[in-house]
């Protein structure tokens, strides 16, 4: 008997006993569905957790400060920077030229006095306060740790639009759920410059009335306001035009005002983050990146994934026992058929092969059905989760079924069924022809 | 686990920045202490310049304060006018009298200097130049500068903003009154 004959016989047998076949397939499908759903949900959760850790930016992102590195802090996630050190265009070019660096996004910032007419939650007027406005190239926003909470980001060339952080909401006594309330309001940001006025030093202000167009969670720089590089550069230029030559903007030990407040460097992959950080340290700047935190969280998530996989595999094992049981019953029922096959020349190994293939067929069909149903279950769970997130005014999740999960579930259920068929197949193969034909 | 992972937000591309916008209108204030309200810096929100920026200017607007302490019109020409071109002003306010009154600057000299300021502001791109002046009754030290301001306004086409009683300009009500006069002139 050829393999092809054995497959045809196995398929015909499955079709000839639809009731038992359907029940066996359903058992395998349920187990496979459970495994698929758990693995899909686990993968989605991992993606979301890591996104959160990187504040929406790339996982391989590194913050570079306009400061020298502190040798004792180099491998810390949130390294304490050393003494101020100007970060200029030449330094940016050197860092851009490092191997394993995919992108470099400069960050500028400027000190501002903030005046807002928006009342606090308690109805009080907020006193003017000092803060920083952070400017980035908004065409590169996808490479930055900036997450939109409400509204939108400033227009690409805007000089009068700003996004605020949740810190601004907190000042107003508002929560993230209230974020849409501040969108559309205005805020006045005043850049100061120091002038010598008749022998007295005083501030002169450049006041910009800006529209708040969005609320963000941002970790690109220290400040509660995010604007375009052009808008922040104008503010810096004003402060730098003072009689103190921009001392307000901060100077390094050589008296140089840093053109950039920092850089956001994206390494080529998470594995290169430590290497790139060391290289930037060698260039002479302090860095920070959540690499240790991400590695720890990934380890914990891996443990969760293993536990969930184990739950699914146990279900598959139970289903495999069901296959063994069904196949043993089939062997008893089909004694005459086995006897006839042997009488007309089928060898033991032909019988063995037929029963094994029959078990594997049940496993494969159950696995395919289970992967599909598991995907539907994951989608249903995602719909419930997204409903909850929408209520909380948070962005939703996107569930994707990795190819590795589909292949793994299909191969796993087929192989387990194959293994479950070994005992019944061996029993059928060893059955003497005369005993089989007589049905004793 | 999914819920736990998702309750603190996530990335969204919905707000990717797009579009362009016009350059904000720029108001530059030149002059002396009465312009910059140096004596009211503890409460900048209620100064007349802030009120004009907030209520009298378009949604996107910049206000630059160039005013200096105890400056005469001549000093404004030397120290403030050179900066004006780089600021691309749409509106310039000029209020400089007290130091000239105190130093008894001759009216002819004052008029000539004020004319230079207005011309300079126009050359810097300002379409609207406002000349602010308190009532003549408050200028009894020299007695002629309010008339000089009015004359320069009429000769140069600048807008004369006759302020009401400014003796209470240190109060919120006084600042509001000045702001209302300027806003009315801008309209």
Interface residues (C-beta under 8 A of the other chain):
Chain A: X41 X42 X44 X45 X46 X48 X49 X51 X52 X56 X113 X115 X117 X128 X138 X139 X141 X142 X147 X148 X149 X151 X152 X153 X154 X155 X156 X157 X158 X159 X160 X161 X176 X186 X188 X190 X195 X197 X198 X200 X202 X203 X204 X205 X206 X207 X208 X209 X210 X211 X214 X217 X238 X304 X381 X382 X385 X388 X389 X392 X394 X395 X396 X397
Chain B: X1 X2 X3 X4 X5 X6 X7 X8 X9 X10 X11 X12 X13 X14 X15 X16 X17 X18 X19 X20 X21 X23 X24 X36 X38 X41 X44 X45 X49 X50 X53 X54 X57 X59 X60 X61 X62 X63 X64 X65 X66 X67 X68 X69 X70 X71
